[in-house]
Every structure is written in C-alpha cells, then in structure tokens.
C-alpha cells in the first residue's frame, strides 16, 4: 500500500463518526449475509440416531427422521419434532421464521401486533417482519453493491476515454450524456420494467443503463487535466500504448475523487430500488424488500409497526452510508494530501 493511501486511511479512521458508522454498517451487512443463521424455519443442526444433519445447507426427506413421507421434512410440524426429540435433538436459530414463512399459530387477524414470538409483528400474510427486514436488507445491499460497482466501472471507462482523447470524442460524448442525463430515470425505469416479466436481472440491467453516467464527469475532468502533465507526455514520447497510459498511469492518480463518491452512489441505488419496490416495479413479488414492507405499511394503516419498521431500517442504513461517504470524501480530499 502506498504512503498516500495509508495517510488517507488514517484520516478516515480519525473521523470517529464516519469510522464508527462504517463499523456499524459492516455489522449490519454481515448479519444480513447470515440471515439464514438468524431467521429460518429449519434447524441449524439436527442430531438424530447418532448422525449429524444440517437442514440449513441440505434438504432431507421426512423418512430420514423416521417419518413416512418422501418429501422434505417440515421441521415445524409437531409430529416431525417429536420424531427428532425421540432419538436426538435440534438446534434452532434465534428466530424460527424465514422471510416467506407464515405464522400458522396466530389467533388474531393479520397483520398482527408485535409479540414475543414475532418481535416486530407480522405482515398482511402472517410473515415475520424481522425476518423480512433481514432478508430484505441483504437483497438491497447486495443489489446496491453490484449496481454501484458496475456503474462505476462503466462510468470510469467512458470518462477516461472522453478525457484522454478530447476533441470530437469528448464533444460527441458530452452531447450524448446531456441528452441521457436529461431523461427522468425513475419514470424511464418504470416504463422499461413494465415491459418485461419481473426479474432481478432485467431490473439490474435497466437500472445500470441509467446509472453509469454518475462518475463520467469526475473522471473526465481528471483525465482532461492529467493528459497534459509531463509524465503523460514522456510516456507518449516513449511509445507507450494509450490504454497503458490511461489505466496504468493516469487512472491511479485520478481515483481519489471517484472513490469518495461510491458511498453516495450506493445510497442512491438503494433508495431507487426501494422506491421501485414501493411502486410495484421493482423486485419480483415473492422477494423480501424494504420497499415492499413500506407498501404494506401504506396499505395497512391500522398496523403502524409495518411502516415504522421499514422506515427506520431504511433510514438507519442510508444515514450510515451518508456519514461514511462524508468521511471518505474528507479522507480523499486532494487539498489535504
């Protein structure tokens, strides 16, 4: 690691608010990645008849535990639990509901209020809200990370080409970006998404289609400035290829401004995905998402725990990302090199 990068990391760590938010955010992200180990309708480990089984990882038929059906064991069925307890034991996760598991033992209409069994209540289909939030956070964060990385790669590539070559290449590229940037992204995504069967891949490609210009301006400005510097002219005079000059010599020196924008891009992508889910143009209906939880809160005003749970979950994640982005921007500020 270069001394300059070490100095930037030290400045980031000295920003106590930003660094603390980064730690909290990483804890939330890690918890969401292990959602199956926290909220699941299957045991983590089953020991039956001196044999070890891991239902979270592998499916087992009911006959494995002495049942009569060849289908996958329904571990919450009292009959299956009695079979397991007769010759062994089962270790359950903290919450015995997955994001699609309804609570069949409810004695009140759904959505039901928070109880000791459902900590934040259930939605209008009897599914546990905590489990929906955990799995929804994972989907939102992974989708946002992937979209941010791909948008950054495409934006850096286009900005580098425009800024390095300049002239007609830059002029045509800027006119295209002006037209593209003038399109209402949310409405265009809604129109395009409605033309296809709901799919994570189609949604990702359509949002990427409108998200890549975010970094073009910054990278273009850095390359326009750097292409006239002495080390670039020396490389050209030595016959170094343009691609080598662009991505091996100029890009590492132009990355600071781009990296500082990544947390804000991630915030924008998560917000856009939540908005599309809320409007019904986002992820497939069976997927867990924060936008779908907010939509249920709107449709069930007599169940305020739905809207409040979705709102505070989203607000917490976005607030953490904003503080992380501000700390990153300060750490990569060229005036403090």
Secondary structure as the mmCIF struct_conf table of DSSP 4:
data_model
#
loop_
_struct_conf.conf_type_id
_struct_conf.id
_struct_conf.beg_label_comp_id
_struct_conf.beg_label_asym_id
_struct_conf.beg_label_seq_id
_struct_conf.end_label_comp_id
_struct_conf.end_label_asym_id
_struct_conf.end_label_seq_id
HELX_RH_AL_P HELX_RH_AL_P1 UNK A 3 UNK A 14
HELX_RH_AL_P HELX_RH_AL_P2 UNK A 16 UNK A 33
TURN_TY1_P TURN_TY1_P1 UNK A 34 UNK A 34
HELX_RH_AL_P HELX_RH_AL_P3 UNK A 35 UNK A 38
STRN STRN1 UNK A 39 UNK A 39
BEND BEND1 UNK A 41 UNK A 42
BEND BEND2 UNK A 44 UNK A 44
STRN STRN2 UNK A 45 UNK A 48
TURN_TY1_P TURN_TY1_P2 UNK A 49 UNK A 50
STRN STRN3 UNK A 51 UNK A 53
TURN_TY1_P TURN_TY1_P3 UNK A 55 UNK A 57
BEND BEND3 UNK A 58 UNK A 58
STRN STRN4 UNK A 61 UNK A 61
HELX_RH_3T_P HELX_RH_3T_P1 UNK A 62 UNK A 65
TURN_TY1_P TURN_TY1_P4 UNK A 66 UNK A 66
BEND BEND4 UNK A 68 UNK A 68
BEND BEND5 UNK A 70 UNK A 71
STRN STRN5 UNK A 72 UNK A 72
HELX_LH_PP_P HELX_LH_PP_P1 UNK A 73 UNK A 73
TURN_TY1_P TURN_TY1_P5 UNK A 75 UNK A 76
BEND BEND6 UNK A 77 UNK A 77
HELX_RH_AL_P HELX_RH_AL_P4 UNK A 78 UNK A 87
STRN STRN6 UNK A 88 UNK A 91
BEND BEND7 UNK A 94 UNK A 94
STRN STRN7 UNK A 95 UNK A 95
TURN_TY1_P TURN_TY1_P6 UNK A 99 UNK A 100
STRN STRN8 UNK A 102 UNK A 102
TURN_TY1_P TURN_TY1_P7 UNK A 104 UNK A 105
BEND BEND8 UNK A 108 UNK A 108
HELX_LH_PP_P HELX_LH_PP_P2 UNK A 109 UNK A 109
BEND BEND9 UNK A 110 UNK A 111
HELX_LH_PP_P HELX_LH_PP_P3 UNK A 112 UNK A 114
BEND BEND10 UNK A 116 UNK A 118
TURN_TY1_P TURN_TY1_P8 UNK A 119 UNK A 120
STRN STRN9 UNK A 122 UNK A 122
TURN_TY1_P TURN_TY1_P9 UNK A 124 UNK A 125
BEND BEND11 UNK A 126 UNK A 126
STRN STRN10 UNK A 127 UNK A 128
HELX_RH_AL_P HELX_RH_AL_P5 UNK A 129 UNK A 165
HELX_RH_AL_P HELX_RH_AL_P6 UNK A 167 UNK A 181
TURN_TY1_P TURN_TY1_P10 UNK A 182 UNK A 182
BEND BEND12 UNK A 183 UNK A 183
HELX_RH_AL_P HELX_RH_AL_P7 UNK A 185 UNK A 194
TURN_TY1_P TURN_TY1_P11 UNK A 195 UNK A 195
BEND BEND13 UNK A 196 UNK A 196
HELX_RH_AL_P HELX_RH_AL_P8 UNK A 200 UNK A 211
HELX_RH_3T_P HELX_RH_3T_P2 UNK A 212 UNK A 215
HELX_RH_AL_P HELX_RH_AL_P9 UNK A 216 UNK A 226
TURN_TY1_P TURN_TY1_P12 UNK A 227 UNK A 228
BEND BEND14 UNK A 229 UNK A 229
HELX_RH_AL_P HELX_RH_AL_P10 UNK A 230 UNK A 237
TURN_TY1_P TURN_TY1_P13 UNK A 238 UNK A 239
HELX_RH_AL_P HELX_RH_AL_P11 UNK A 242 UNK A 244
HELX_RH_PI_P HELX_RH_PI_P1 UNK A 245 UNK A 250
HELX_RH_AL_P HELX_RH_AL_P12 UNK A 251 UNK A 259
TURN_TY1_P TURN_TY1_P14 UNK A 260 UNK A 261
HELX_RH_AL_P HELX_RH_AL_P13 UNK A 262 UNK A 279
TURN_TY1_P TURN_TY1_P15 UNK A 280 UNK A 280
BEND BEND15 UNK A 282 UNK A 283
TURN_TY1_P TURN_TY1_P16 UNK A 285 UNK A 286
BEND BEND16 UNK A 287 UNK A 287
HELX_RH_AL_P HELX_RH_AL_P14 UNK A 290 UNK A 299
TURN_TY1_P TURN_TY1_P17 UNK A 301 UNK A 302
HELX_RH_AL_P HELX_RH_AL_P15 UNK A 304 UNK A 331
TURN_TY1_P TURN_TY1_P18 UNK A 332 UNK A 332
HELX_RH_3T_P HELX_RH_3T_P3 UNK A 334 UNK A 336
#
